[in-house]
Amino acid sequence: MAFSKQQLQKFADLIHIEITDDKLEQMNIDSVIEWLDKLQKIDTTGVEPMLNPAEHKLPRRADVVTDGNIRDAVLANDPDTAGVSRGYFAVPKVMDE
């Protein structure tokens, strides 16, 4: 399947890139299309899809709370103490009503 210069220019316009006429003449899109066609013809029945070519598993750790009950220590870092006595950070209003 050969692409004409006009077709390549239309593709470039559709994906919003600028390609000069010199570059269009140098492009060898047909060989890429042929390669993709070859890949489509490969029989992959019985082959399970893989997400990652590496077979190792990532190490897991137990999901346990290690720094619980330190609310007061965290709130002590707030330079504006307006909300600290009520147990939260006070922030400036960011949206209009």
C-alpha atoms as an extended CHARMM CRD file, in Angstrom:
* protein
*
        97  EXT
         1         1  MET       CA              0.0000000000        0.0000000000        0.0000000000  PROA      1               0.0000000000
         2         2  ALA       CA              1.6500000000        3.1720000000       -1.1860000000  PROA      2               0.0000000000
         3         3  PHE       CA              0.7100000000        6.5410000000        0.2570000000  PROA      3               0.0000000000
         4         4  SER       CA              0.6880000000        9.5700000000       -1.9650000000  PROA      4               0.0000000000
         5         5  LYS       CA              2.2400000000       12.8610000000       -0.9640000000  PROA      5               0.0000000000
         6         6  GLN       CA             -1.2500000000       14.3530000000       -0.6120000000  PROA      6               0.0000000000
         7         7  GLN       CA             -2.3670000000       11.5630000000        1.7270000000  PROA      7               0.0000000000
         8         8  LEU       CA              0.6900000000       12.0230000000        3.9310000000  PROA      8               0.0000000000
         9         9  GLN       CA              0.0660000000       15.7720000000        4.0460000000  PROA      9               0.0000000000
        10        10  LYS       CA             -3.5520000000       15.1160000000        5.0370000000  PROA      10              0.0000000000
        11        11  PHE       CA             -2.4100000000       12.7880000000        7.8480000000  PROA      11              0.0000000000
        12        12  ALA       CA             -0.0090000000       15.4640000000        9.0510000000  PROA      12              0.0000000000
        13        13  ASP       CA             -2.8040000000       18.0480000000        9.0090000000  PROA      13              0.0000000000
        14        14  LEU       CA             -5.1140000000       15.7300000000       10.9540000000  PROA      14              0.0000000000
        15        15  ILE       CA             -2.5820000000       15.2530000000       13.7340000000  PROA      15              0.0000000000
        16        16  HSD       CA             -1.6050000000       18.9410000000       13.6680000000  PROA      16              0.0000000000
        17        17  ILE       CA              2.0400000000       18.6710000000       12.6980000000  PROA      17              0.0000000000
        18        18  GLU       CA              3.8650000000       20.5760000000       10.0250000000  PROA      18              0.0000000000
        19        19  ILE       CA              5.9320000000       18.5980000000        7.5500000000  PROA      19              0.0000000000
        20        20  THR       CA              7.8010000000       20.2390000000        4.7110000000  PROA      20              0.0000000000
        21        21  ASP       CA              7.5760000000       18.8750000000        1.1800000000  PROA      21              0.0000000000
        22        22  ASP       CA             11.2160000000       17.7870000000        1.3800000000  PROA      22              0.0000000000
        23        23  LYS       CA             10.5060000000       15.7170000000        4.4860000000  PROA      23              0.0000000000
        24        24  LEU       CA              7.4380000000       14.1510000000        2.8690000000  PROA      24              0.0000000000
        25        25  GLU       CA              9.5490000000       12.9510000000       -0.0380000000  PROA      25              0.0000000000
        26        26  GLN       CA             12.1260000000       11.4540000000        2.3530000000  PROA      26              0.0000000000
        27        27  MET       CA              9.5550000000        9.5870000000        4.4470000000  PROA      27              0.0000000000
        28        28  ASN       CA              9.3990000000        5.8470000000        3.8830000000  PROA      28              0.0000000000
        29        29  ILE       CA              5.9920000000        5.1570000000        5.4250000000  PROA      29              0.0000000000
        30        30  ASP       CA              5.3400000000        2.1970000000        3.1110000000  PROA      30              0.0000000000
        31        31  SER       CA              8.0500000000        0.0810000000        4.7730000000  PROA      31              0.0000000000
        32        32  VAL       CA              6.5200000000        0.7600000000        8.1940000000  PROA      32              0.0000000000
        33        33  ILE       CA              3.0670000000       -0.2550000000        6.9320000000  PROA      33              0.0000000000
        34        34  GLU       CA              4.5030000000       -3.4440000000        5.4120000000  PROA      34              0.0000000000
        35        35  TRP       CA              6.1950000000       -4.2820000000        8.7170000000  PROA      35              0.0000000000
        36        36  LEU       CA              2.9260000000       -3.7320000000       10.6000000000  PROA      36              0.0000000000
        37        37  ASP       CA              1.1180000000       -5.9650000000        8.1120000000  PROA      37              0.0000000000
        38        38  LYS       CA              3.6670000000       -8.7170000000        8.7830000000  PROA      38              0.0000000000
        39        39  LEU       CA              3.0700000000       -8.3590000000       12.5140000000  PROA      39              0.0000000000
        40        40  GLN       CA             -0.6870000000       -8.6540000000       12.0080000000  PROA      40              0.0000000000
        41        41  LYS       CA             -0.2270000000      -11.9710000000       10.1690000000  PROA      41              0.0000000000
        42        42  ILE       CA              1.6640000000      -13.6530000000       13.0490000000  PROA      42              0.0000000000
        43        43  ASP       CA             -0.3690000000      -16.4370000000       14.6500000000  PROA      43              0.0000000000
        44        44  THR       CA             -0.6670000000      -15.6750000000       18.3680000000  PROA      44              0.0000000000
        45        45  THR       CA             -3.2790000000      -18.2480000000       19.3330000000  PROA      45              0.0000000000
        46        46  GLY       CA             -2.4440000000      -19.8000000000       22.6770000000  PROA      46              0.0000000000
        47        47  VAL       CA             -0.0650000000      -16.9970000000       23.6190000000  PROA      47              0.0000000000
        48        48  GLU       CA             -1.1370000000      -15.2100000000       26.7710000000  PROA      48              0.0000000000
        49        49  PRO       CA             -0.7750000000      -11.4360000000       26.7500000000  PROA      49              0.0000000000
        50        50  MET       CA              1.8180000000      -10.0110000000       29.0990000000  PROA      50              0.0000000000
        51        51  LEU       CA              1.9770000000       -6.6560000000       30.8170000000  PROA      51              0.0000000000
        52        52  ASN       CA              5.7040000000       -6.6980000000       31.3840000000  PROA      52              0.0000000000
        53        53  PRO       CA              8.4320000000       -8.8210000000       29.7970000000  PROA      53              0.0000000000
        54        54  ALA       CA             10.1590000000       -9.2090000000       33.1770000000  PROA      54              0.0000000000
        55        55  GLU       CA              8.9140000000      -12.2030000000       35.1340000000  PROA      55              0.0000000000
        56        56  HSD       CA              9.8080000000      -10.9330000000       38.6030000000  PROA      56              0.0000000000
        57        57  LYS       CA              7.1920000000       -9.7490000000       41.0610000000  PROA      57              0.0000000000
        58        58  LEU       CA              7.4370000000       -6.5300000000       43.0260000000  PROA      58              0.0000000000
        59        59  PRO       CA              8.0290000000       -6.9590000000       46.7370000000  PROA      59              0.0000000000
        60        60  ARG       CA              4.9440000000       -6.4320000000       48.8660000000  PROA      60              0.0000000000
        61        61  ARG       CA              4.6620000000       -5.2560000000       52.4360000000  PROA      61              0.0000000000
        62        62  ALA       CA              1.8790000000       -5.5280000000       54.9530000000  PROA      62              0.0000000000
        63        63  ASP       CA             -0.6360000000       -2.6990000000       54.8720000000  PROA      63              0.0000000000
        64        64  VAL       CA             -0.4450000000       -1.5690000000       58.4890000000  PROA      64              0.0000000000
        65        65  VAL       CA             -0.7060000000        1.8840000000       60.0270000000  PROA      65              0.0000000000
        66        66  THR       CA              2.6430000000        2.8040000000       61.5550000000  PROA      66              0.0000000000
        67        67  ASP       CA              2.2840000000        6.5170000000       62.3290000000  PROA      67              0.0000000000
        68        68  GLY       CA             -1.2330000000        6.6890000000       63.6890000000  PROA      68              0.0000000000
        69        69  ASN       CA             -2.5260000000        9.0260000000       66.3690000000  PROA      69              0.0000000000
        70        70  ILE       CA             -0.0920000000       11.8930000000       65.6900000000  PROA      70              0.0000000000
        71        71  ARG       CA             -2.6960000000       14.4840000000       64.6870000000  PROA      71              0.0000000000
        72        72  ASP       CA             -1.5180000000       17.0070000000       67.2720000000  PROA      72              0.0000000000
        73        73  ALA       CA              2.1160000000       16.6560000000       66.1540000000  PROA      73              0.0000000000
        74        74  VAL       CA              1.1220000000       17.2340000000       62.5290000000  PROA      74              0.0000000000
        75        75  LEU       CA             -1.0720000000       20.2250000000       63.3590000000  PROA      75              0.0000000000
        76        76  ALA       CA              1.7950000000       21.7490000000       65.3410000000  PROA      76              0.0000000000
        77        77  ASN       CA              3.4960000000       22.4440000000       61.9840000000  PROA      77              0.0000000000
        78        78  ASP       CA              0.7150000000       24.8400000000       60.9310000000  PROA      78              0.0000000000
        79        79  PRO       CA              1.9070000000       28.4800000000       61.0970000000  PROA      79              0.0000000000
        80        80  ASP       CA             -1.7160000000       29.6890000000       61.1530000000  PROA      80              0.0000000000
        81        81  THR       CA             -3.2600000000       28.4090000000       64.3710000000  PROA      81              0.0000000000
        82        82  ALA       CA             -6.8240000000       29.4140000000       63.4520000000  PROA      82              0.0000000000
        83        83  GLY       CA             -7.9960000000       25.8580000000       62.8440000000  PROA      83              0.0000000000
        84        84  VAL       CA             -5.5400000000       23.9730000000       65.0130000000  PROA      84              0.0000000000
        85        85  SER       CA             -7.6590000000       24.2600000000       68.1480000000  PROA      85              0.0000000000
        86        86  ARG       CA            -10.5350000000       22.6780000000       66.2070000000  PROA      86              0.0000000000
        87        87  GLY       CA             -8.3740000000       19.8900000000       64.7480000000  PROA      87              0.0000000000
        88        88  TYR       CA             -7.8120000000       20.9610000000       61.1320000000  PROA      88              0.0000000000
        89        89  PHE       CA             -5.6600000000       23.1650000000       58.9160000000  PROA      89              0.0000000000
        90        90  ALA       CA             -7.2170000000       26.5160000000       58.0570000000  PROA      90              0.0000000000
        91        91  VAL       CA             -6.6470000000       27.5040000000       54.4220000000  PROA      91              0.0000000000
        92        92  PRO       CA             -7.6610000000       30.5920000000       52.4580000000  PROA      92              0.0000000000
        93        93  LYS       CA            -10.8720000000       30.4880000000       50.4880000000  PROA      93              0.0000000000
        94        94  VAL       CA            -10.1750000000       29.4990000000       46.8730000000  PROA      94              0.0000000000
        95        95  MET       CA            -13.6290000000       29.5090000000       45.2680000000  PROA      95              0.0000000000
        96        96  ASP       CA            -16.4280000000       32.0230000000       45.0670000000  PROA      96              0.0000000000
        97        97  GLU       CA            -19.9250000000       31.0110000000       46.0030000000  PROA      97              0.0000000000
